[in-house]
Amino acid sequence: MTNFRKFFKFILKGLYFAQLLIFIATVVLGIYLFVDTDRVVEAFAKYLVVEKSIQPADVIIVTSGEEDALRIAEGIRLFQEGYSNFIIFSGYSKDNQMIHKAMSAAGLPETCYTIDDKATSTIENATCQQAYVNDHQVQSMLVVFSPPQSRRGLLAFRHTFNGLPVYVSYSDRSSYQPDALFSSKETREMFTTQAPKFVYYFFRYV
């Protein structure tokens, strides 16, 4: 009798997932047939960008990826404006000359930053900071992303540091302009790279 119940539950679960897949396929088809798909895609491109939430924090974390020079410059700007007294550049090589030259040009000593060369993804930008957060009793962090990475990055950091305030910033000089999605090559390239990653992170880390 127990085996029959297990088998029956398995069948019901299979039917549930089959119905769910049919529902999702129907919604997608309906959007494609009856909705202005360009506007839907453009809205999604905008949704990838979370609103800035710049606040003083115990540490600034600058993630790596597209537009590295702008990310680094934004991290330095935040430091100079007093939002934190330490920067972690995450996902860069230890001998990254762009970072060392930018920090030197800004007159900032090596003691006010470090480079995390272990992270190879957005989720690792977060998980690789767990030791620092624990050792320094970090209570808040201000993280620099690219605009289209920002919502996905916020998901990753909130998942890793549940309950810890995570603030977000990015450069205002980014080439990512969702309103120009269909006319800007740079925007399209960043969107096609970031959109699938966001979908994966949404189902994985929400």
C-alpha positions as CSV (number, residue, x, y, z in Angstrom):
1,M,0.0,0.0,0.0
2,T,2.9,2.3,0.9
3,N,4.5,1.7,-2.5
4,F,1.3,2.4,-4.3
5,R,1.0,5.8,-2.5
6,K,4.5,6.7,-3.4
7,F,3.8,5.8,-7.0
8,F,0.6,7.8,-7.0
9,K,2.3,10.9,-5.5
10,F,5.1,10.5,-8.2
11,I,2.4,10.5,-10.9
12,L,0.7,13.5,-9.5
13,K,4.0,15.4,-9.2
14,G,4.8,14.5,-12.8
15,L,1.4,15.8,-13.9
16,Y,1.9,19.0,-11.9
17,F,5.2,19.8,-13.6
18,A,3.8,18.9,-17.0
19,Q,0.9,21.3,-16.5
20,L,3.3,24.0,-15.2
21,L,5.4,23.6,-18.4
22,I,2.3,23.8,-20.6
23,F,1.2,26.9,-18.7
24,I,4.6,28.6,-19.1
25,A,4.7,27.7,-22.8
26,T,1.2,29.1,-23.3
27,V,2.1,32.4,-21.6
28,V,5.3,32.8,-23.7
29,L,3.4,32.0,-26.9
30,G,0.7,34.5,-25.9
31,I,3.2,37.2,-25.3
32,Y,4.9,36.5,-28.6
33,L,1.6,36.5,-30.6
34,F,-0.4,39.3,-28.9
35,V,2.1,41.6,-27.1
36,D,4.6,44.1,-28.5
37,T,7.6,41.9,-28.0
38,D,10.0,44.8,-28.5
39,R,8.5,46.6,-25.6
40,V,8.6,43.5,-23.4
41,V,12.3,42.9,-24.2
42,E,13.1,46.6,-23.6
43,A,11.2,46.4,-20.2
44,F,13.3,43.4,-19.3
45,A,16.5,45.2,-20.2
46,K,15.5,48.0,-17.8
47,Y,14.5,45.5,-15.1
48,L,18.0,44.1,-15.0
49,V,19.2,47.4,-13.5
50,V,18.3,47.8,-9.9
51,E,18.0,51.4,-8.5
52,K,21.2,52.7,-6.8
53,S,21.2,52.6,-3.0
54,I,24.4,54.3,-2.0
55,Q,25.0,54.4,1.7
56,P,28.1,54.4,4.0
57,A,29.3,50.8,4.6
58,D,32.0,48.9,6.3
59,V,33.5,47.8,2.9
60,I,33.2,48.6,-0.8
61,I,33.3,45.6,-3.1
62,V,34.1,46.2,-6.7
63,T,33.1,43.3,-8.9
64,S,34.8,42.4,-12.2
65,G,33.2,42.1,-15.6
66,E,32.3,44.3,-18.5
67,E,33.4,47.9,-18.2
68,D,36.0,47.2,-15.6
69,A,37.6,50.7,-15.9
70,L,34.3,52.3,-15.0
71,R,33.7,49.9,-12.0
72,I,37.2,50.6,-10.6
73,A,36.7,54.4,-11.0
74,E,33.3,54.2,-9.3
75,G,34.8,52.2,-6.4
76,I,37.5,54.9,-6.0
77,R,35.0,57.7,-6.2
78,L,32.9,56.1,-3.4
79,F,36.0,55.7,-1.3
80,Q,37.1,59.3,-1.8
81,E,33.6,60.6,-0.9
82,G,33.8,58.8,2.4
83,Y,31.4,55.9,1.9
84,S,33.9,53.4,3.3
85,N,37.6,53.2,4.3
86,F,38.4,49.9,2.6
87,I,37.9,48.4,-0.9
88,I,37.9,44.8,-2.1
89,F,38.4,44.4,-5.8
90,S,36.8,41.0,-6.5
91,G,37.6,38.8,-9.5
92,Y,40.8,40.6,-10.6
93,S,44.4,39.3,-10.8
94,K,46.7,40.4,-8.0
95,D,48.9,42.2,-10.5
96,N,46.1,44.1,-12.3
97,Q,47.8,47.2,-13.4
98,M,44.5,49.1,-14.0
99,I,43.7,48.9,-10.3
100,H,47.2,49.7,-9.0
101,K,47.6,52.6,-11.4
102,A,44.2,54.0,-10.7
103,M,44.7,53.8,-6.9
104,S,48.1,55.3,-7.2
105,A,46.8,58.2,-9.4
106,A,44.1,58.8,-6.8
107,G,46.8,59.0,-4.1
108,L,45.4,56.1,-2.2
109,P,47.8,53.8,-0.3
110,E,48.0,50.0,-0.7
111,T,46.7,49.6,2.8
112,C,43.2,50.7,1.9
113,Y,42.5,48.0,-0.6
114,T,43.0,44.4,-1.5
115,I,42.4,42.2,-4.5
116,D,40.5,39.0,-4.4
117,D,41.7,36.8,-7.3
118,K,39.6,33.8,-6.4
119,A,36.2,34.9,-7.7
120,T,35.3,33.8,-11.2
121,S,31.5,34.6,-11.2
122,T,29.0,37.0,-9.6
123,I,28.0,34.5,-6.9
124,E,31.7,34.0,-6.1
125,N,32.2,37.8,-5.9
126,A,30.0,37.3,-2.8
127,T,31.0,34.0,-1.4
128,C,34.7,34.7,-1.6
129,Q,34.2,37.6,0.8
130,Q,32.7,35.5,3.6
131,A,36.0,35.2,5.5
132,Y,36.7,38.9,5.4
133,V,33.1,39.7,6.5
134,N,33.5,37.3,9.5
135,D,37.0,38.3,10.4
136,H,36.2,42.1,10.3
137,Q,32.7,41.8,11.7
138,V,31.3,43.6,8.6
139,Q,27.8,44.9,9.2
140,S,27.2,46.4,5.8
141,M,28.7,46.5,2.3
142,L,28.5,48.7,-0.8
143,V,28.9,46.7,-4.0
144,V,29.8,48.1,-7.4
145,F,28.5,46.2,-10.4
146,S,27.8,47.1,-14.1
147,P,24.2,48.4,-14.5
148,P,22.8,45.2,-16.2
149,Q,24.6,43.0,-13.6
150,S,23.2,44.9,-10.7
151,R,19.9,43.1,-10.0
152,R,21.5,39.7,-10.4
153,G,24.4,40.7,-8.2
154,L,22.1,42.0,-5.5
155,L,20.4,38.6,-5.5
156,A,23.8,36.8,-5.1
157,F,25.0,39.0,-2.3
158,R,21.6,38.9,-0.4
159,H,21.6,35.1,-0.8
160,T,25.1,34.9,0.6
161,F,24.8,37.4,3.4
162,N,21.2,37.0,4.4
163,G,20.1,39.9,6.6
164,L,23.2,42.0,6.0
165,P,22.6,45.4,4.4
166,V,23.9,45.3,0.8
167,Y,24.0,48.6,-1.0
168,V,24.4,49.0,-4.8
169,S,26.2,51.4,-7.1
170,Y,27.4,51.5,-10.7
171,S,28.9,54.1,-13.0
172,D,26.6,56.7,-14.6
173,R,28.9,56.6,-17.6
174,S,28.0,53.0,-18.6
175,S,27.4,52.2,-22.2
176,Y,24.3,50.2,-21.2
177,Q,21.3,52.2,-22.2
178,P,18.1,50.1,-22.2
179,D,16.1,52.8,-24.0
180,A,18.6,52.3,-26.9
181,L,18.5,48.5,-26.8
182,F,17.8,48.1,-30.5
183,S,20.1,50.8,-31.7
184,S,23.1,50.4,-29.4
185,K,25.5,47.5,-30.2
186,E,27.1,47.8,-26.7
187,T,23.8,47.7,-24.9
188,R,22.6,44.6,-27.0
189,E,25.9,42.8,-26.3
190,M,25.6,43.4,-22.5
191,F,21.9,42.5,-22.5
192,T,22.4,39.2,-24.3
193,T,25.2,38.3,-21.9
194,Q,23.4,39.3,-18.7
195,A,19.8,38.4,-19.4
196,P,20.2,34.5,-19.4
197,K,22.5,34.8,-16.3
198,F,19.8,36.8,-14.5
199,V,17.1,34.1,-15.2
200,Y,19.4,31.4,-13.9
201,Y,20.3,33.4,-10.7
202,F,16.6,34.2,-10.2
203,F,15.6,30.6,-10.0
204,R,18.8,29.5,-8.2
205,Y,19.1,32.2,-5.5
206,V,15.7,33.8,-4.8
